[in-house]
Amino acid sequence: MNESVWPAGVGMTPFGLHEDRDVSELARAAIDEALRDSGLEHAQVKAARR
């Protein structure tokens, strides 16, 4: 597999202690923000890497 890849969008959660949210919720929030930033729908993403 020799395909070019590039970040289409970025997202993050605020730095700090999040006692009311677990890591899955924080990840989902960052992913949702990255999708909004990119203008892509979830179904259009072929792969993601952490």
Secondary structure, DSSP 4 states (H G I P E B T S, - for coil): --------------SS--TTS-HHHHHHHHHHHHHHHHT--GGG------
